[in-house]
Structures are given as C-alpha cells and as structure tokens.
C-alpha cells in the first residue's frame, strides 16, 4: 500500500482552520513518509529483501521485487498442491479439492493466466 502524501497535505490544509494541531501532525507525518520513501528508494533491493525476510519471515513483496513480464517463466508447476481456489470481489468463485498438482502458465504476452490441474485417482 502506498500513501499519497500530497493527498495527506491537502487534507491537512482543509482541516487546519478547525483542528490546527491535527493538521500540523498530518503534515509532519507526510514529511516523514516522504523521507522514508526516499531512504527506501536508495537501499539496494537485496538488502531490503533480507531485512523484510528476517523481520517477517516472508518473502519480500516490495515494488523493487516486481519482475518484468519478459523475465518471468512462462509456466510454473506446483506438484504438491491438493486444493485450488479462485477468489473475486464477492469471495470464492472456484474451489477444487483432491488435486494431484497444478501447472500455472502465462500466455498472450502476460494477459492470460492459465491454470491446469490434475485430479487424484479415486481410491476404492
């Protein structure tokens, strides 16, 4: 999530007449966020990624980690996946159980995401 500091400053100007202390705090927060954004932009991605992984135990998801489409593999296999879900704005749209692996492929210059799954053989 990116905070729009210009929007924060505009909001501070609007509420300043009735709440000058709050407006000053919002403006100071926007200034601090701008300094933080500049500092993070200067940090090499590998350093930032190591920090995020160590701090949260999850892979880095910062904008610096976004890979251009041309560098992405065209397909990835997930042989241990046994459940597939697709969610939309209203919640789960597709839910499949008992899978024996999934292949995810990018097609049409990254405009199409194709998901191919294998179903487990029924046990008798």
N, C-alpha and C positions, 0 to 999 in steps of 0.2 A: 504494500500500500504506500502510495506517495502522497505526502501532504502538500497542498498548494499553498505556499507561504504568501503569495500575492493575495490570494483569497482571504487568508487569515488577517493580513494587514488591512484589507478593505473592510472586513467585518469589524475590526478594532476601531476604524475611523467612524463607522456607523454607530457603534455603541458608546463611543467616547463621551458624548455630552451627558449621558445619564450615569455612566459607570467608568469614570476616568481611570480608576485603579485597575479594573479588569482589562480595559483597553490597553493600558501600558503593559500588563502581564502578557497579553496575547501577542503584542508587538515584540516583546522581548523573547517570547517562545519562538516566533517566526524567525527572528535574527539568529537564535541558537540553532534552529533546524537548518538554516542556510549554511552556517558554519560547519555543522555536522555533515551535510551533503557534500560540501567542498572537501572536507577531510577524507570522507569515504571514497570520493572520486579519485583522490590521489593515491589511495592504497592499492597495490597490485592485487589482482583477483586471487591469486593463490594464497596470499597472506590473509585476506578477508575470509576466504573459504575455510582455511584452517581454524580461524577464530570461531566462525559460526558452527563448524562441526564440533569443536571442543566445547563450546558453550552450551549447545542444544542437543548434541548427539544426532543431528540430522544433516543431510547434505545441504550445501549452500543453495539457496534459491534467489540470490541477489541478481539484479539485472546484468551484472558482469558475467554471470554464468550462462546466460542465454546464448545458445549456439545458433549461428545462421543455418537456415534450412539446408544449404548446399553441403554443410559439414555433418549433417545428421545421417545415420544409417537409414537405408530405405525400409528395412524391416528389423524387428527385434522379436525373438522367441522367448516365451516365458513357460517353460515346460512344467513347472510345479504349480501353476495356477489351477485351482479347482473351482473357483467361483468368479463370475463376471457380472458386473453391474454397470449400468449406464444411467446417469442422473441428469435431469434437466431442471428448469426453474421450479417445476411443481414437485420435484422429488424423483424417486426411482422410476425409470421408464422401462428398463430391461433388467431382469435378474435371472441368471442361469446358474444352476448348481450341478455338481458331478462332472466337471470338466477334467480333461487329461492334458491340459496345456493350451496356450493361446499364442497366436502369432499376430503382431500388430505391424501394419505396413503403411507407409506414407506413399501416396500416389498423386498424380496430376500436379506436379510441382508443389507439393505440400498442401494442396487444397482438399484432398480426400484422405481420411484415416480409415483404413480397412482393418477389421478385426476378424480373424479366422480362428475358430476353436475346434478342438477335438473332444468328443464326448466319451466318457468312460464306458467300457463294455459293462452291461448289466451282469451282476453276479447272481448265480442261481443256486 
